[in-house]
């Protein structure tokens, strides 16, 4: 056997942990067993030989663990693929297939329609963009210059909102880091902040170096930094939102929400992308000012959106095929997803009042992917754009409507994919527990065998287990 049983189970030579380092390369030679004796190559070989008979069980357990981990990863990829296509299908339902939105001033915002968009012209005033807080420390000569005396200091980080009544921390946002002589430099502090989830970097500033913190967008992302344990460190990196010009870090930019106004109604957003908050549109804010957004019924959008639908379906089909040939080969959840989606593609045609997919230039190849005949699609749109629209979205009965509803069911919290993930997670926990118990058993056996064989060797090879037991 090339490696011992514990090495196979853990991926490293477990005797390293039991008897010290270098056990992998020396095959236990010279490693301490009790602190007073060492394992010889002969003893190490005998221990390995004694455990060799359990190799098959170990291999089977590791294979089961690996396949279960792979399935769990595959289910996550399946969820992501379905989520992406669901968003595409949802965007084409309602009025989304045949409407478009244009902004008279793209320097202020750009717009796109959603399923609830209604034709009309809207005047929108962007009064304020969302932005993240920016804090800068004082300048240090180098990024590795010590700050403070190196005393152990606790840095408390809290996120919240600064209002008329002062700073109010949001419950559950508090985090702490420790700074001492091992990391009381700009680089060390930035590293500790990064580990706590703060975007902190060291930047060149005024001939030296400074710590810069860039917060997330939104007024509720205002950061407060309090330091205890080292006064010099507090003076260098502390920050009180209520006293932004006091000693410590200085605020180059305050955190704030976006504010827009339409028809006398004001709306705020923590980001510069507003989804379906106004007129069934998705607005991406780019600057302050006023613009007119026009939502119009536009049959030319139908062909573009149908082409996008086809591309989205085919991207999903490629992902499902890759999973079927890899991480989810023979998986029941994937099979059910594929079957249900395929059944939804049979829609429209004679007697339904809407054209069939073939009538508008859509067909499926042998792999299940959609093929679009653009000439036939444009001809169908020119002949009857409303009929083509209803094929995809028709009060819940269209193709995009039905796919959106089915995918929402599949990917919901209690849906097909989530249930499969929960079962696989439980399986993984059971296998991991078995693995840990087997490892503990093998470790105990290895220790007992090493002790016994070492005693036998010290007794000239005549000792037995009975001698060991006394």
PATIFI-693514 format. One record per residue (C-alpha): residue in three letters; z, y, x. Coordinates in steps of 0.02 Angstrom, whole numbers, padded with zeros to 5 digits, always signed. Last residue first. Example, Ala and Ser with C-alpha at 12.3 -4.5 7.8 and 13.67 -1.06 7.14 Angstrom:
% residues 2
SER+00357-00053+00684;ALA+00390-00225+00615;
//
This chain:
% residues 470
UNK+01566-00377+00040;UNK+01425-00305-00062;UNK+01320-00273+00093;UNK+01352-00448+00158;UNK+01298-00516-00011;UNK+01137-00416+00004;UNK+01099-00510+00162;UNK+01124-00483+00347;UNK+01038-00595+00474;UNK+00909-00473+00541;UNK+01005-00429+00697;UNK+01152-00353+00604;UNK+01079-00176+00627;UNK+00916-00235+00549;UNK+01007-00310+00401;UNK+01106-00149+00378;UNK+00944-00047+00381;UNK+00867-00166+00256;UNK+01014-00147+00136;UNK+01022+00043+00147;UNK+00833+00061+00128;UNK+00833-00058-00019;UNK+00973+00035-00108;UNK+00891+00204-00079;UNK+00720+00143-00133;UNK+00790+00063-00290;UNK+00881+00223-00339;UNK+00724+00326-00311;UNK+00620+00201-00409;UNK+00738+00213-00557;UNK+00741+00403-00553;UNK+00552+00407-00543;UNK+00537+00287-00689;UNK+00654+00396-00792;UNK+00555+00552-00748;UNK+00390+00469-00793;UNK+00459+00405-00957;UNK+00515+00582-01000;UNK+00344+00651-00954;UNK+00261+00520-01064;UNK+00370+00565-01213;UNK+00344+00753-01187;UNK+00156+00729-01172;UNK+00151+00630-01334;UNK+00247+00770-01421;UNK+00122+00897-01353;UNK-00022+00788-01413;UNK+00050+00781-01589;UNK+00076+00970-01593;UNK-00099+01003-01526;UNK-00176+00891-01660;UNK-00078+00982-01794;UNK-00135+01150-01725;UNK-00316+01095-01724;UNK-00319+01032-01904;UNK-00228+01182-01977;UNK-00045+01226-01995;UNK-00052+01387-01894;UNK-00232+01416-01945;UNK-00380+01357-01840;UNK-00456+01231-01960;UNK-00422+01333-02117;UNK-00494+01491-02040;UNK-00643+01390-01982;UNK-00677+01333-02161;UNK-00663+01509-02233;UNK-00775+01588-02100;UNK-00902+01447-02117;UNK-00906+01470-02306;UNK-00931+01658-02299;UNK-01060+01649-02159;UNK-01160+01522-02260;UNK-01146+01615-02424;UNK-01033+01563-02569;UNK-00887+01681-02539;UNK-00955+01825-02640;UNK-01131+01801-02571;UNK-01146+01815-02382;UNK-01269+01716-02279;UNK-01399+01662-02407;UNK-01357+01819-02505;UNK-01426+01927-02365;UNK-01590+01833-02365;UNK-01605+01858-02553;UNK-01565+02044-02535;UNK-01697+02067-02401;UNK-01835+02001-02515;UNK-02015+01999-02449;UNK-01985+02099-02291;UNK-01831+01994-02252;UNK-01928+01832-02278;UNK-02068+01893-02164;UNK-01942+01944-02032;UNK-01864+01770-02037;UNK-02033+01682-02027;UNK-02083+01783-01874;UNK-01913+01758-01794;UNK-01919+01568-01804;UNK-01739+01528-01756;UNK-01680+01360-01690;UNK-01500+01311-01723;UNK-01411+01180-01617;UNK-01370+01009-01688;UNK-01426+00913-01534;UNK-01582+00846-01621;UNK-01637+01022-01668;UNK-01582+01123-01818;UNK-01690+01239-01922;UNK-01689+01422-01971;UNK-01845+01520-02017;UNK-01791+01605-02178;UNK-01860+01470-02293;UNK-01789+01334-02179;UNK-01613+01400-02210;UNK-01646+01385-02396;UNK-01684+01532-02508;UNK-01561+01588-02642;UNK-01556+01558-02830;UNK-01480+01386-02806;UNK-01609+01280-02898;UNK-01718+01249-02747;UNK-01645+01302-02580;UNK-01476+01368-02526;UNK-01350+01277-02417;UNK-01338+01125-02305;UNK-01265+01199-02145;UNK-01088+01175-02210;UNK-01096+00986-02186;UNK-01126+01011-02000;UNK-00966+01112-01984;UNK-00863+00977-02068;UNK-00935+00837-01961;UNK-00910+00931-01797;UNK-00730+00978-01839;UNK-00689+00800-01892;UNK-00760+00729-01730;UNK-00663+00856-01627;UNK-00501+00807-01712;UNK-00537+00620-01690;UNK-00564+00629-01502;UNK-00692+00506-01432;UNK-00719+00615-01277;UNK-00608+00768-01294;UNK-00593+00823-01112;UNK-00770+00776-01063;UNK-00928+00728-01155;UNK-00862+00784-01324;UNK-00788+00939-01243;UNK-00957+00986-01169;UNK-01040+00956-01338;UNK-00912+01066-01425;UNK-00943+01206-01299;UNK-01132+01194-01318;UNK-01115+01195-01508;UNK-01005+01351-01500;UNK-01135+01442-01396;UNK-01268+01380-01518;UNK-01174+01446-01669;UNK-01146+01615-01586;UNK-01329+01629-01536;UNK-01384+01587-01714;UNK-01262+01714-01787;UNK-01324+01847-01666;UNK-01504+01812-01721;UNK-01448+01826-01903;UNK-01364+01990-01859;UNK-01519+02064-01778;UNK-01631+02005-01921;UNK-01515+02078-02052;UNK-01490+02243-01961;UNK-01668+02295-02001;UNK-01618+02287-02185;UNK-01507+02438-02161;UNK-01384+02492-02293;UNK-01303+02642-02213;UNK-01138+02692-02137;UNK-01147+02867-02062;UNK-01013+02930-01945;UNK-00999+03118-01921;UNK-00910+03180-01767;UNK-00766+03295-01720;UNK-00679+03313-01553;UNK-00572+03221-01428;UNK-00647+03081-01324;UNK-00703+02898-01318;UNK-00629+02820-01474;UNK-00695+02649-01525;UNK-00703+02637-01714;UNK-00719+02474-01810;UNK-00774+02516-01986;UNK-00719+02469-02161;UNK-00705+02650-02213;UNK-00558+02688-02099;UNK-00427+02566-02036;UNK-00550+02422-02017;UNK-00512+02402-01832;UNK-00462+02554-01729;UNK-00497+02542-01543;UNK-00419+02681-01440;UNK-00252+02592-01439;UNK-00078+02626-01511;UNK-00159+02694-01668;UNK-00120+02841-01781;UNK-00204+02896-01943;UNK-00207+03068-02025;UNK-00279+03096-02198;UNK-00365+03262-02235;UNK-00531+03179-02269;UNK-00528+03095-02099;UNK-00404+03130-01959;UNK-00377+03040-01796;UNK-00226+03019-01684;UNK-00220+02900-01535;UNK-00045+02855-01479;UNK+00044+02921-01325;UNK+00120+02873-01158;UNK+00149+03023-01046;UNK+00047+03058-00890;UNK+00097+03113-00714;UNK+00280+03075-00744;UNK+00387+03096-00589;UNK+00494+02958-00516;UNK+00672+02999-00465;UNK+00762+03164-00482;UNK+00740+03255-00647;UNK+00570+03314-00709;UNK+00552+03179-00843;UNK+00724+03213-00919;UNK+00717+03127-01089;UNK+00604+02992-01017;UNK+00736+02955-00883;UNK+00660+02882-00725;UNK+00741+02802-00572;UNK+00629+02760-00423;UNK+00686+02866-00275;UNK+00850+02943-00331;UNK+00906+02775-00398;UNK+00863+02695-00231;UNK+00970+02823-00141;UNK+01114+02796-00261;UNK+01118+02607-00234;UNK+01213+02494-00355;UNK+01140+02549-00521;UNK+00961+02597-00564;UNK+00889+02650-00733;UNK+00704+02649-00771;UNK+00640+02703-00943;UNK+00461+02662-00992;UNK+00361+02734-01138;UNK+00258+02593-01215;UNK+00297+02641-01395;UNK+00184+02794-01379;UNK+00033+02683-01350;UNK-00074+02622-01206;UNK+00001+02509-01073;UNK+00093+02578-00924;UNK+00031+02622-00750;UNK+00168+02628-00618;UNK+00135+02708-00448;UNK+00241+02687-00292;UNK+00201+02810-00155;UNK+00129+02812+00021;UNK+00104+02946+00152;UNK-00014+03087+00196;UNK-00002+03168+00026;UNK-00017+03005-00072;UNK-00086+02833-00029;UNK-00049+02708-00168;UNK+00072+02562-00188;UNK+00049+02472-00353;UNK+00148+02432-00511;UNK+00081+02360-00673;UNK+00246+02295-00742;UNK+00264+02113-00796;UNK+00431+02076-00713;UNK+00342+01991-00567;UNK+00241+02151-00546;UNK+00402+02251-00536;UNK+00470+02140-00397;UNK+00307+02157-00300;UNK+00304+02345-00320;UNK+00485+02354-00259;UNK+00444+02252-00104;UNK+00288+02352-00063;UNK+00378+02518-00086;UNK+00523+02454+00018;UNK+00694+02388-00033;UNK+00636+02206-00035;UNK+00750+02101+00076;UNK+00885+02234+00094;UNK+00917+02230-00093;UNK+00822+02258-00256;UNK+00859+02152-00410;UNK+00751+02158-00567;UNK+00799+02181-00748;UNK+00706+02170-00913;UNK+00739+02253-01082;UNK+00603+02238-01215;UNK+00703+02144-01345;UNK+00742+02293-01457;UNK+00629+02443-01428;UNK+00718+02579-01332;UNK+00740+02746-01422;UNK+00718+02900-01312;UNK+00770+03065-01388;UNK+00798+03119-01568;UNK+00634+03216-01576;UNK+00542+03065-01510;UNK+00519+02961-01353;UNK+00474+02783-01399;UNK+00523+02620-01315;UNK+00513+02513-01160;UNK+00663+02469-01053;UNK+00675+02424-00869;UNK+00843+02399-00783;UNK+00850+02400-00593;UNK+01003+02315-00519;UNK+01046+02361-00340;UNK+01109+02257-00195;UNK+01137+02378-00051;UNK+00991+02401+00067;UNK+01049+02575+00117;UNK+00913+02668+00024;UNK+00726+02650+00040;UNK+00665+02552+00191;UNK+00491+02598+00253;UNK+00364+02459+00220;UNK+00232+02560+00127;UNK+00242+02692+00263;UNK+00297+02873+00278;UNK+00369+02873+00100;UNK+00311+02992-00036;UNK+00411+03015-00196;UNK+00378+02898-00341;UNK+00238+02912-00467;UNK+00239+02869-00653;UNK+00088+02850-00769;UNK+00115+02817-00954;UNK-00028+02740-01052;UNK-00153+02830-01162;UNK-00210+02840-01342;UNK-00332+02981-01374;UNK-00286+03136-01475;UNK-00362+03243-01612;UNK-00513+03137-01653;UNK-00587+03219-01807;UNK-00691+03105-01918;UNK-00819+03161-02046;UNK-00879+03012-02148;UNK-01051+02980-02221;UNK-01078+02838-02343;UNK-01120+02655-02363;UNK-00968+02542-02380;UNK-00897+02434-02243;UNK-00786+02290-02299;UNK-00871+02156-02193;UNK-00859+02264-02037;UNK-00974+02403-01976;UNK-00979+02469-01799;UNK-00934+02641-01733;UNK-00938+02741-01572;UNK-00822+02887-01540;UNK-00806+03064-01472;UNK-00938+03062-01335;UNK-01041+02959-01459;UNK-01068+03117-01562;UNK-01171+03092-01721;UNK-01099+02917-01740;UNK-01202+02777-01816;UNK-01147+02631-01924;UNK-01254+02486-01983;UNK-01256+02382-02140;UNK-01347+02221-02185;UNK-01244+02076-02123;UNK-01073+02162-02125;UNK-01075+02202-02310;UNK-00969+02053-02357;UNK-00981+01919-02223;UNK-01068+01948-02059;UNK-00914+02003-01960;UNK-00820+01851-02025;UNK-00950+01733-01954;UNK-00935+01811-01781;UNK-00745+01811-01785;UNK-00750+01629-01839;UNK-00866+01592-01693;UNK-00740+01656-01567;UNK-00593+01569-01652;UNK-00689+01405-01653;UNK-00721+01413-01466;UNK-00541+01462-01429;UNK-00470+01319-01534;UNK-00585+01195-01447;UNK-00529+01258-01277;UNK-00348+01233-01327;UNK-00390+01059-01390;UNK-00470+01021-01223;UNK-00314+01075-01128;UNK-00208+00959-01236;UNK-00333+00819-01209;UNK-00329+00843-01020;UNK-00138+00839-01018;UNK-00143+00678-01119;UNK-00272+00600-01002;UNK-00169+00646-00848;UNK-00006+00578-00919;UNK-00087+00415-00973;UNK-00167+00394-00801;UNK+00001+00429-00718;UNK+00087+00299-00826;UNK-00047+00168-00792;UNK-00043+00201-00604;UNK+00146+00188-00601;UNK+00147+00025-00696;UNK+00016-00048-00578;UNK+00109+00009-00422;UNK+00269-00080-00472;UNK+00234-00230-00359;UNK+00224-00116-00208;UNK+00408-00071-00216;UNK+00466-00211-00100;UNK+00320-00181+00018;UNK+00363+00003+00033;UNK+00545-00035+00070;UNK+00493-00165+00200;UNK+00376-00041+00285;UNK+00513+00091+00297;UNK+00633-00036+00368;UNK+00508-00088+00502;UNK+00463+00092+00544;UNK+00648+00126+00575;UNK+00754+00222+00453;UNK+00895+00318+00532;UNK+01084+00300+00536;UNK+01233+00419+00530;UNK+01181+00546+00399;UNK+01161+00414+00266;UNK+00975+00383+00267;UNK+00914+00503+00398;UNK+00731+00505+00438;UNK+00673+00434+00604;UNK+00524+00340+00538;UNK+00505+00361+00350;UNK+00317+00332+00349;UNK+00300+00453+00497;UNK+00172+00566+00416;UNK+00246+00563+00242;UNK+00427+00560+00301;UNK+00402+00723+00395;UNK+00550+00806+00308;UNK+00718+00734+00257;UNK+00787+00570+00188;UNK+00792+00582+00000;UNK+00678+00730-00028;UNK+00552+00674+00101;UNK+00570+00498+00032;UNK+00479+00563-00122;UNK+00317+00568-00024;UNK+00211+00690-00122;UNK+00104+00674-00281;UNK+00258+00639-00385;UNK+00224+00466-00453;UNK+00111+00409-00313;UNK+00234+00470-00183;UNK+00373+00381-00274;UNK+00280+00217-00270;UNK+00246+00222-00082;UNK+00081+00271-00008;UNK-00053+00168+00077;UNK+00000+00000+00000;
//
